Amino acid sequence: MGQVEWDAIIIGAGQAGLATAYEMRGQGVDCVALEGRPRIGDQWRRRWDSLRLFTPARLDGLPGSRFPAAEMAYPTKDEMADYLEAYAAERSLPVRTGSKVLRMRRLGDGYAVDTSGGSFAARHVVIATGYDSPKIPDFARQLPSKFKQLHAFDYRNAGQLMGDVLVVGAGTSGVEIAVEAAESGHHTILSGRATGEVPGALYAFGGRIFWFYANRVATVKTPIGRKMRPLILHHGAPLIRLKMADAKRVGVERRPRVTGVKDGLVAFADGTAASPETVVWCTGFRRDYSWVEFGIAMHDGYPAHTDGVVDGEPGLYFVGLPFQTRLASALVGGVGEDAASVARVIARRLASRPAPVALTAQAALS
């Protein structure tokens, strides 16, 4: 194997990684996107059966593209997966599937990325991996074995549920799964702090008011955005399509947050308890960067960065973080602006220092 060198490497080929590859191509940056799964879009295909995007198709297009559906239709998870795959193919984006990243290390004034499909080197690396491992509270291990437990990551449909159901976490995923459980005939409790709701008035004019709010009002540059950002990072984004009233309408019972296990029962903050047969943990995900050998500076649980450019680590970037620069950063159709910003930074830095990183096959695999 000869040298494997690029201007930039993108780790992850979901919507964030593909948008970044597209924007880099437009800036003349020679890049490759590394995807660990067999097919582009598989991260969407494995999610629960009834999942739909939170925003209508007119707001779900990646850079230079429109989502192929009626403007106000809400795409299914499989439609989204197929769209990502087609987007990459139609634009001939440089994606290497089946290339699970094993480690990333410094190499000279750049980085080496070792994967299950080979080793690569570049002066610039963009991490666009999204979420990693499911997060479940430690006290879940104290629940009796008779309780069936699963995380939203493993939930597929209501056929997995038994008897009374407790859904822990009242964000978008929790509300959707609770509604599905109740509609399937299960007595369902939804526990946790509400994350708020996007007012219905913002959906007027085909969602244009909401889109302006999510891109130009709720940003790190405005007081309202700076106040909103920590709430979203640590308590979840506001409900966009479903409302809490939809859950109550189908008989979902609301309880406050779960505090632990007491006498074999699930205990809530109001002093009540429950003994469900199934517990679905909609408690989010942990971000795992243990494969980065030199470590990544974190701030309050998230990578420290400014507009996606990592503080104190020249050549390292993020795209696709929640509220990276604004509320829309976490939405499929909003990731392109952050991708374009990072691509411009990389192009400028390459122009000021164009010499490539040298990497031999032997060095890459050492």
N, C-alpha and C positions, 0 to 999 in steps of 0.2 A: 504494500500500500504506500502511495506517495504522500506528498504533503496535502493536508486538508485545511485550507485557509480561506477565510471570508472577511469582509469588512465588518460584518456583524452577525451574531447568532441570536435567534429568537427561541426561547425555550417555551414550548407550548404552541399548538396550532388550533386553538379554539377561536372565538370571535376576536379576542384581543390580539392573539398572535397573527391571525390572518390580516387584520386591519393594519398591524404594524408592518408586515411584509409588503403589503400593497403600498403603503406610504413610503417605505424605504425604497422600493423600486422607483417610485416617482421622483425621489431625490437622487437617484443614481447610485444608491448604496447596494453593493453586492452582499446578499444575505441568504441565510438558510433558516427555516423554521423546523425545529425538532419536536416531533409528536410521538409520545410513547405508545399510544393506542394503535390498533391495526388500521383504522379508518378515520379520516377526518369526520368530526361530528359524533363520534362514539360517546363522548361525555354527555351529550344530549340523549342519545338513543337509550342509555341505560337508566334514565330517570323514570319516575312513575308514569303509568300508562296514560292518565288523563291530563297530564301537565300541558298547559298552554303558556305562551309568553304573556307577560303582564301588560305589555303595550301592543297596540294594533300594528298591523303590517306596515303601514305608512311610516312608522317610526322605527322599524326594525332593519333597515338596510345598512349594510356595511359601506365603507367609502367607495364611491363610484358605482353604486349598485342600488337597485330597488328590490325589496322583498317581493317574490312572485306570488302575490295573493291580493285579494280585494283589500283596499286601503284600510278599512275598519274591521277586518277579520283578525282574530287572535290566533296566530300560528300554533300548531301542535309541536311537541318536542321533536317528532320525527320530521316534520316539515322544516324545522330549524336545522336539524342535522343534515338533511339533504341539501339545504341552501348553502351551508358552509362548505360542503364537499364540492358543490357545483361552482361556488364562488372561487375556490382555489383552482379548480380545473380550468375554468373559462379564462382566468387571468394568468394561467401558467405560473402560479406562485411556487416558490422553491420549498416544498414541504417534504421532509423525510419522516414517514410514518414508521412505526415499529422501532423508534429510537428513544427508548426510555433513558432519561438522564440518570447516571449513576453517581457522578461527582463533577464538581466544578472547582478549578484551582487556578491560581495565578501562574502565568507563564510569560516571563519577561515583562514587557509593559502591557500585556494583554491577558487573555484567559484561555485555558484549555477546558473543554467540556467533553467528558467521557460518557458514552452512551452504549446501550446494548447493540447499537448498529454501527459503532465506530467512534472515532475521536475527531474533534473539530477544534479549531482555534480561531480567535478573532480578538481585536482590540476592544470591541464593544459587544456587550451581551444584554439583551432585554429579557427579563423574566416575565412571562405572561401565562403563568400556570393556573391562575384562579385558586380555587380552594383545594385542600388536600385531604386530611383525615377527619372523619366525623368526631365531633366533640360531645361527650356524654359525661355528666357529673359523676364524680367518684362514688357518691352514695348509691348509685344505681346498682352497685355490686351487693348492697345490703338487702335488696328486694328478694323475697322468697322465690325459689325456682319455679313456682307455679305461675308466676307472671311471665308472659311472653313479652320480650323487649326487642325493639328494632329502631334503628335510626332512620330518619327521612331518606338518607343515602341508600338504604336497603329496601325502602317501601316501593311496591309496584302497584298494588291495587287492594281494594277492600277484602279480597279473598284471603289475604294474609291475617286478617284481624279475627279475634275471638272474643265473644262476650262483650262486657262493658269495656270501653276504650278511653284511655287518658292520653291526650296529646299535650306534650310539654313544650311550650314555646308558641307565642301568639303572633309571630310574624307571618309573612305571606305563606310560607310553606305550611306552617301549623294550621292556619285558618283553612287553607285548601284541603288538607288531609282530614281535618275535623269535619268539614262539610261533607266530604265524600263518605266518611265513616257513618255519620248520622243518616245520610240519605240511603245508606245500605242497611239500615235497621239497627245499628248499634247505639246503645245509650252512650253518649260521648261527652267527656269533660275536656274543655280547653283551658289549660293553665298558663299563666304568665302575664307579664306586663304588656299591655297593648302598645304597638309601635306607632300608632297614629294612622291617619288616612289622608290620601290626597283628595281635597274637596272636589265634589262632582263638577262644580262650575269650571274647574281647570280643564275638563275634557272637551269643552265647547270648541267649535270650529275645527273638528277633526283632530283634536288633541294639540292644536297649535299653541294654545295658551299654556298647557302643561309643559310642552317642550321648551318654550321660552323660559318658563320658570325653572325647569330642571337644568338648563344650560347657561342661563344668564343671571338668574336671581339667586338660586341656591348653589353658590360657588364659594371657594376659599377666599375670594376677593371681596365678598360682601359680609357685613355683620350678620345677616340672617343665615348665610351659608356657614360661617365659622361657628355659629351657635348650634346649627343643625348637625354638623359633621360628627362630633363625638357621640351624639345620640344615635346616629345611624351606624357608626362603627361598632358600638357596644350594645345596642339594643335592637338593631335591625331597621331596615328601610320601612317607610310608611306603606300601608296597603294601597296598591294602585288599581287593581281591577276588582277583586272581591272586597267586601266590606264586612266589619264585624256583625252588622245587622243581618247579613246573609247567613252567618253561622247561627245566630239566635233564631232566625226564621225557620230553620230546619231542626230546631230543638237542641242545639249544642248548649251545654251548661258551662258557664264561665266560673272559673276559680282563680284566685291569685297565684303567685309563683309557688312552685314546689320548694320546700325547705329541707326535705330529707325523708328518712324512713323512721317510723316510730311504731313499735309493736307489730311489725310486719305490714304496716299500712303506709301508703304515701301520704305525707303530711304537707299541709299548705300553710301559707303565711297567716291566714285568718284563724288558725287553730283547728280547722276541720281536717278530715282525712278521707281517703278513698281506697278501695280494694279492687282496681280494675283487673280484668284478665289480660289486657294488652296495653302496653305503654309504648307510645311512639315518641321518640326524642327528636324534636325539631329545634335543636339547641345549637345549630351552627357547626362550623368546621374550624379546625386548627390549621394554621399555616406552618408547613414544615419545610424549612430550608436547611435541614441537617446535611444535605448533599453538597452544600457550599462549604468547602474546606476552610476558608478564611473567615467565615462568619459574616453575618449581615447585621448592621446596627438596627435595632428595633426601638420604636417609640410607642409605648402603650399598646403593645401587641401587634403592631404593624411596622413594616419597613420604614425607616426614616428616609424621607425624600422630599424634594421640592419639584413639583410638577412632573413627577416620575423620574427625575434625575437623582440618583442616590447621593446623599451627603457624604463627602469624604472618601468616595470610591470612584475615581475617574474611570469611565467606561462601563459602568453598571447602571441599569435602568429598570423601571417597572412600568407595565401597562396592564390595565384591567383591575386595579385595586378598587375596592368600594370607596366612593367619594374621593377618588384620586385628586381631582381638581374641582368636581362639582357633582351634584346628585346624579346627572345623566351618565357619569363615568361607569356606573354599575349596570347600565342598560345596554343591550346589544347595539342599538342604533346610536348610542352616545360615545362608544369607545373610540371611534375614529378620530375625534378631536385630540384626545390624549396621544393616540398613536402618531398623528401628524406632528404634534409638538415634539415628541421624543425623536422622531425621524429627522426633523430639522436640526436638532441639537447634534445628533450623530453625524449628519452630513457636514455641518460646520466644523466639527472637530476633526473629521477625516480630511477635510480640505486644508486645515492648518497643519496637519501632520500626516501626510499620505503614506508613509512607509509601512508595508505590511508586517504582520507578526509572523516570524518564521517558526514553523512547527514540522518536525519530521515525524514519521510514523512511530519511530522508536521513542521519541520524546513524548508523543501523545499518549502512548500506552504505559509509560513509566509510572 
